[in-house]
Amino acid sequence: MMAGRGQGKGSGQGSGRGGRGKQPDGQGLGPGGKCVCPSCGYEEEHQRGQPCYEKECPKCGTKMTRK
């Protein structure tokens, strides 16, 4: 026997996961804060216009994260 396709109208909503950043409004974290090395704990002030994840720790070379 072959299974047929239903004739009803599909009405599923889906559950996509959109998003444009870590903040609900899609914006960055702002000008303040610090960049921190997750490996050795080194911290430095965040520089506006340069994401922390693009910086390397001057002590150990690991990519830094935002605090």
Backbone hydrogen bonds, N-H to C=O, Kabsch-Sander energy under -0.5 kcal/mol:
donor,donor_aa,acceptor,acceptor_aa,energy
18,G,16,G,-0.6
23,Q,27,Q,-0.7
26,G,23,Q,-2.2
35,C,44,E,-3.3
36,V,65,T,-3.4
37,C,42,Y,-2.5
41,G,37,C,-1.5
44,E,35,C,-2.1
46,H,33,G,-2.0
48,R,46,H,-0.5
50,Q,47,Q,-1.9
54,E,51,P,-1.6
55,K,52,C,-1.9
57,C,62,T,-2.8
61,G,57,C,-1.8
64,M,52,C,-0.7
64,M,55,K,-2.2
65,T,36,V,-3.1
67,K,34,K,-2.9
